[in-house]
Amino acid sequence: MNTVIACLRLLSVTFVLFASLLEAATVEYGPVQRDHIEVELIAEHDSARPGEPLRVGLRLLPDPGWHTYWKNPGDSGLPTLLHWDLPDGMVAGKINWPYPERLPVAHMVNYGYEGEHLLPVTLDVPQELVPGTELELVVSAEWLVCEVVCIPGDATLGIKVPVSADPPAAVPTWSGLFAWADKRRPQAVEWPARFSTESGQLSARVRLDESVTSADWQFFTAAENLVDHPAEAFITQDNGWLQLAMPLSPFFVGAPERLELVLVDTSGGRAYSVLAEPGELGTMDDAVPTEPALLLILLMALVGGVLLNLMPCVFPVLSIKALSVVSGAGHERAHGLAYTAGVVASFALLAAILLGLRAGGEAIGWGFQLQSPWFVGILAYLLFALGLALSGVFEPGARLMGVGQQLTTAGGLRGSFFTGVLACVVASPCTAPLMGTALGVAVLLPWPQAMGVFLALGLGLALPMLVISFSPTLARLLPKPGPWMETFKQAMAFPLYLAVVWLLWVLARQTDANGVAAVLAGMVVLAFALWLTGRPDRNGWMAPVRHVAIVASLVFAVAALGAAVRMESETAAPVQAGWEPYTAERLAALRVDPDRAVLVNMTADWCVTCLVNERVALNTEAVRQAMADHDVVYLKGDWTRRDPKITEYLAEFGRNGVPLYVLYPHNGDEPRVLPQVLTPGLVVQAMERLQ
Amino acid sequence: MKLSAFRIIAAATALAFAGSLSAAPEIGQPAPDFSVVDTAGEVHSLADFHGQTVVLEWTNHDCPFVVKHYQPGNMQNQQRMARDEHGAAWLTVISSRPGEQGHVSPEQADELTRSRNAYPTAVLLDESGDMGRAYDARVTPHMYIIDADGILRYMGGIDSNPSRHSADIPDATQYVVVALEEMAAGEPVSQPVTRPYGCTVKY
């Protein structure tokens, strides 16, 4: 290393000498010929007026087939550099880069200009300049001009511009070139825009101005080393939003703090420059996502939580709990707070698990816990047991239920807390179908906001009880406890049984008829065990027998569930309208068929994004029509239960979650992976490009 | 709430792709194997260098950016440092197609090594471009470092200043030098991926 440093030092001395020689380079006026390019410093007007900006520019005219580079040169190349030497008081702005052309070279892509082009710069002309004098403007320019091979060039160019008080006149020779540069100059706009570099791609979302109606877009990123230039870019315009995506460069190191996107409206011939902020794209709505939007989401979550109290799986438990709270003497507030703490803590825990999994890269949505047959089965048992308790089959000794007088004791506070936990647990099957999508949004939010949504939901669930416990007036409005409560309690068992039926239906989808039968048998045994707990022992020897029977029954119930979980249902997927179940064999057969293209959709029932995509894009008439028009066979793989074959397929594409959409062309060429969020336009467009 | 949420999600764009399907090599993963003939007609593969650090240098002697680093001796110094101080093998790779800029005969390649006082372990003539494509080498110079276990530790540019002036070399971070020293010190390479700059490889 020391030798290297020594050599570098020696080098730098040589270079300083060399550089000073360069500075003495003579200034050349007018067009200058270099290898494969002609360059010239030109001014837009024939004179400069004191106090008014003056536009000049470097004119470059490469040989046919040769090009120079944009500020982001792409896979290779270098942007043209300008160093100004100006009279005192004059300041040069940056190059107003015209948007470039995409120039493919072998399997790489550069961004630059072919043919005559201009790099315009605006100069500030001081007020103090005296008319009648002459300005001498000098620039040293360095460029790289390439065909396939590249030749670096430089020149020190000058131009003399007279200072005049008269209005300057445009130089006719250059008006076309300045007009060309103006037409290609991106207009700086402040449209809301976000970008993200997650999961191996640049994705961006831009809210278009209402005046912009184009549907043909092209985009360039000013940041080097960000996107994989040769890769295909996805651009779609949907409802005033522009969505962009492009795989990241293999040499991607980190995202810029702000990303300049140059958007070119190819049909309207206009270009815009947008600065995008890094952030989650999912949170962008009609306006820039700000506090009001978040507040609204939080408010909706709170209201949703309150509504949860009316759900068939929650109401029976809570209504009775409410009545017992008000019937209790004193400590109501403490109980209300303990209960709230229980609910909110449980929601926080669930949210933490969910967000943790999300951070770990799992593609999950709310309701993920229902993916586990164990969870569903235990929940079915629990709700069934609660129902039996309400029906009076047994008197629960457990404080969990809290239907009793324990509340009046301080120790009952723990009971209230766990009632809160229970409320969250029993609420969860109801939240899944009703609030799944809403919570799906929460999952897309940055984690503090997402946690906020869950907490708001929990608070909403706890709110009615909290209010009752804090307001004696409200509590008095509730009916007085009395014999009617027993009737009410028993009636409340029925909604619970209905909730159990729903859970068994979910379970049936995860296992099969045998599995459901096993769990039903488990429920009967569970009922037997619970019934036994309430039986008096007539003989001394009966007690141990009864206890053994209870334990044995409970063990059997759990074992039955275990057996059910192991029963994998055969995917009974009848060929539905438009799609066939995915198998590797079917895909292989279709790929060699030159008349058919294939769309593979890997999905799962618990994946909210998947369901949304199917609803808004894949199952639309436009997409069905496109499939028919382009002979696309639609294969659907269901990952609702873990399926090693599908896991393997996902892994081939570097994924460990769904959704995944892959489009295979007719000719057996490399497949294309579609974005994770689909629009009908995007899918149709992808299919149109197949041929 | 449900509807509004639905709309937000439908509008949401977590537009995601799997990375491009052409498999670029990955840092921390085994480097792609190769089997390429050198100027003496000897075939080299990655496995031959097991137990030794390997530096790959894509080159094209007529590329101005290659000249930038050879003319003042920066590339040669790094070759000496890598081989003599770190015991590394330095493979200079030419992926130019016959007829394209940078393509040379074995004799011309040896002559270039002599005249430029270069110090590679071998100069590989990858006429087919297979090795270049396996490494996704895009420009000259494009540098890669593979550790003694065959794991890719560095890929990217020769230094941090994408200029064409040799005068800029002393102030630029020489990535290969830094990476080799970090590897010798048992540290992770601080900048394992950088932007390669130069002329496109003439496949």
Interface residues (C-beta under 8 A of the other chain):
Chain A: M1 T3 V4 C7 L8 R9 L11 S12 T14 F15 V16 F18 A19 D75 S76 L78 V105 A106 H107 M108 N110 E142 L144 C146 V148 V149 C150 I151 P152 S196 E198 S199 G200 Q201 S203 R205 E224 N225 D228 A231 F234 D238 N239 W241 Q243 L244 A245 P247 L248 P250 F251 F252 V253 L281 G282 T283 M284 D285 M300 A301 V303 G304 L434 M435 T437 A438 G440 V441 L444 V608 T609 V612 V616 F653 G654 R655 L660 E670 P671 V673 L674 P675 Q676 V677
Chain B: M1 K2 S4 A5 F6 I8 I9 A10 A11 A12 T13 A14 L15 A16 F17 A18 G19 S20 L21 A24 D62 C63 P64 P72 G73 N74 N77 Q78 R80 M81 E85 E100 Q101 R133 D136 R138 V139 M155 G156 P162 S163 R164 S166 A167 I169 P170 D171 Q174 V177 E181 Q191 V193 T194 R195 P196 Y197 G198 C199 T200 V201 K202 Y203
